[in-house]
Amino acid sequence: MRITLWLVWWLAPALLPAQGQPRLEITLPSPAVLAASGPSIRALDVISDRETQDLLESGFPARLSFRVELWSAGRVFDALRGRVEWEVFVYYDGLGKRYRVVRVEGGGETVTSAGQFATFAEMVREVERPAVVPLRPARQRERQYYIGLLEVESLSLTDVDEVERWLRGELQPAVRGQGNPGTALGRGLRRLFVRLLGAERKNLQARSRTFVVER
């Protein structure tokens, strides 16, 4: 019995999933697909750590704020050609024992549920699925590239209450930074408490290769 317990303890680190470095990836499909639908972006290992799981289950949801920009490369200065932004909220329903993922687009005009998940690993797989970005390149012979930016932070449950109520059809969500519940002091104290628990804000950036779209 002691030998069995010792083997379990010795092998435990190897049985746990490897935690990689948080990163953001932008993938360019074939020229035809890129011209029709845009690139895809994927966030990896940004909320898959044990600290994030503990925060979620303690009532501190995570917000992932994405921004993808299309740039043209000039001889002297680069020019911004377009931009797409959206947010992903992840929180834990303690009553139902489910993780929930919600996507907010258009500054709150479109709010959709990506589903409910029974395990932390299932939720992470959903969050890490590549997302197609509806930002098509300009149809002209110039060098272009995409830049992706991601900010990840932990919130309090009241910060996503508007999103939840929107999903129930009760009201427009206050996700534009103009009507989040709670005072500025309260939000500051919550952020301080989250940082004391060990959750720092993460900022990631990725850039695609430079490409030229044929006419």
N, C-alpha and C positions, 0 to 999 in steps of 0.2 A: 504493500500500500504506500509506504513512504517513497519507494522508488518511482511508483506511478505519479505521485504528486510532484516529485522532483522533476520528472520528465515534462509534465505539463507546465511547470514554472519555467523550465529552461527553454521550452519551445514556444511559449506564449508570444514573445516579441515577433517571431517569424510567422505566426499565424495571423497577426494583425495586418490589415491593409496598409501598404506603404503610404506615408504622407509625403506628397511631393511639394515642391515650391509653388506657391500661388503664382499663376500666370494667366495671361490673356493671349488668345491666338486668333488671327484673322486669316481666313482661307479664301483664295481666289479660285473659283471653278473655271471651267472651260470658257473661252471668250464668248461663245454664244450664250451660255447660261448666265455669265456675268452681265452681259448687256441686257438680258431679259429680266433678271431678278436681283442682281447685286451680290455682294460677298456674303460669307457667313462668319460669325464670331462665336467664340467659345471661351468660357471662364473655367479654369481647372484649379482644383484644390484651394478655392477661396473660402469655402464654408464647410469643408470636410473634416476639420480638426475637432478634437474632443472638447476644446474650450468652447467652440461655437455650439456644439450639441448641448453642452451644459447650460449655456446662456439661453438657447431656444427653449429648453425644457424648464428653465427658471422664469420664463415669461418675458424674455428680451428678444423680439424678432430681429431678423436681419433684413437690411435693404441694400439691394445691388442696383446702383445707378449707372446705366450704360450710355455712352455717347460714341457714335461712329461718324467720322468726318471724311469727306472726299476732297482731296487737294489736287491741284495741277502744279507740276514742277516747272517753274520758269527759270530763265537764265540768271536772273538776279533775285527775284522774290517769288515765293510760292503763293498761290491764291486758293482760298477756300471756295469750293464749288457746291457743297451741300452738307447737311448734317441731319442725323436721326437720333432721337433720344427716347429712352424708355426706362422703366424701373421694374424690378422684381422684388416682391416682398415674400419672405419665408417666415412662418411662425408655427408654433406648436399649439394644437388644441388639446389642452390637458384633460378636458372632460371626455372627448372622443378618442383620445390617445392617437391622434393623427397629426402629421405634418402637412401644412397647407402652403401652396405656392400660388401667388397672385401676380399677374403682369399688368402694369399700368402704362398706357401709351397716350400720346397727344396731350400731355400735361393734365391727365385725369379724364379726358373725354372718352377713353376706352379702357375699361377695367374687365379683365377676364381671369377666370380661375384655371390654373394649369392642372388642378387635381388635388386629391388628398392621398397621403402615403402612410402606410402602416409602420415603416421603418425609416430610420435616418438615412440608410444607404440608398433606399429607393428615392427619397427626396433629393439627395445629392445627385443621383443620376439624371433626374429631371432637370435640375438647375444647370448641370454641365452639358446638356444636349446642345449641339450647335444650333444657332439661331440665324436664319436668313435675314439680312438687313436690306430693306427696300430702298436702297440708295444706288441707283444705276449710274455707271460712268457716262461722261459726256461723249457723244459720238463725233469725235474730232481727233485728228492726229496730233495729240499732245500727250506728254508724259504725265501720268496720274498715279495716285496712290491713296490708300485708306489709312486712317489713324483711328485706333480704338482706345477708349478710356473707360475705366471702371473704378467706381468708388464703392467700397463695402463698409457698412457700419451697422452697429447694433442699436436698436431703438427700445422703446417701451411699448407695451401692448396698446396703449392709448394712441400711439402714433399711427397705428394701422386700423384703428377703430372705424375711421371714415371709409376706408376701402372695404371693410367687412360689411358695413351698412349699405354701401353702394351695391355690393353683390346681392344683398337682400332686396334691393330696389327701393330703399328708403329715402335716399338723398344723393346729391352730387358729392363726390369725394373732395375733401380739401387737401389735395396732394400737391398743390402748386406752391406751397410755402406761405400761403396767405391766411389759412384758417386752421392750422393744426391745433388740436385741443391742448390745453395746459398753458401756463404762463411761460415766459422766456426763462424765468428763474427755475421753474419746475423742469423744463427741458434741459437746462444746463446741469441741474443736479442729477438728472437721470443719466446724462452722458458721462458725468464725472463718476457716478456709481458703476457704470458699465466699464469704464477704463480701469477703475480700481479692481474690477473682477478679472482684468487681464485681456480685455478685447480692445485692441487698438484699431483705428480706422485704417483700412487698406486702400491704397491707390495704385492701380496698375495701368500700364500703357503698352500698346502693341502697334506695329506699323507693317503694312503689307509691302510686298515688292512693288517696284515701279513698273507700270505697264502702259501700253499704247493700244487704243481701240481702233481697229481698221474700219474705214468707212464702207 
